[in-house]
């Protein structure tokens, strides 16, 4: 084949024009993107996030529809439970009690991909990871939360020195700091923001079990809880009774106190009511959905679902689970993520079998949350949800037991072990 000078110049001009439009354009049209997993004839469900919601969906879809290809994308090679993690911080349970691998999930036939998700193209149904592209027929997003350190002046610059302990494995560094604090004593200052944030009762439980630890070991120190809210957000009578009756000399609870800044060098938490000095501080910042939610155009601070279902308002092939959801009255809890994951798995399984979405009835989750107030006793709150068709909203009916008891503590252990077994199989 002969190539003349005119053809060469024409081709060169076209390539130059593509370059002028940017590298992204050139890659789009002249380079084939790497494919992480080539497509087969089987329908594919991609699940982003191997936590309470994502792992549950992945395993249950594969169990229900074995011929489907289910891909679980998770950055970490291990799961750590944040629910029940305050018992690790208090020295009641070892870290390994909370940690699981994905061995049984993979044995079920789920493809585990340890990668970071970089972006999502909803139009082309592509998930781009650090290892390449994944095409999908259905996508489940359950990536968890991100911290808004920037909302508290002075926090962003020192966040690497102040582990929060509301995301997996941060508890290791926080536990080390608590161990060191125990040796020298002083003021351990906690800050609790306004909702929404992950696990509303979690900070109040943490204060109680750490007070139990310090009291039990005779630490010469005190926990000062600065709460932006007028009272604990859940189980208030139970928490306040524990604070006043069990830990009067070890815990000071200060409601209606908003943080205005943090001076780490001077060891000061700045509030509207004045500065509070600290030896160690556990500042819980405001929270938002993980960054991938914004990148995909599914929401700003939080993502929205099409109530009463769990798929996105923008795309009914994209399901949104767990803490990232912003327009439903569900607490951002492990239990809600797990139950919602079970519901979503059933709905995806029906759709994979060919059932139209319009013929699949909606289901709503339930929730129960146990909170320990010492090494053995717990209190709890539970909720059922119903859909009000006339009002087009979800309503909650709650029950609560604020009387601390060892029986509730044992029930909490049974609850956690039962769900972990269902998620990850027998140990």
Secondary structure, DSSP 4 states (H G I P E B T S, - for coil): ----HHHHHHHHHHHHHHHHT-HHHHHHHHSPPPBSS---SS-EEEEE--SHHHHHHHHHHHHH-TTSEEEEE-SSSEEE-STTTHHHHTTSS-GGGGEEESHHHHHTTPEEE---EEEEETTTTEEEETTEEEE-SEEEE---EEE-GGGSTTTGGGGGGS---SSTTHHHHHHHHHHHHHHH-EEEEEEE-SSS-S-TTHHHHHHHHHHHHHHHHT-SEEEEEEESSSS-SSSHHHHHHHHHHH-TTTEEEE-S--EEEEETTTTEEEETTEEEE-SEEEE---EEE-HHHHHTTSBSSSB-B-TTSSBBSS-TTEEE-GGGB-SS---S-HHHHHHHHHHHHHHHHHHHTT--GGGSPP---EEEEEEESSSS-EEEEEEEEEEETTTTEEEEEEEEEEEEEHHHHHHHHHHHHHHHHHHH---
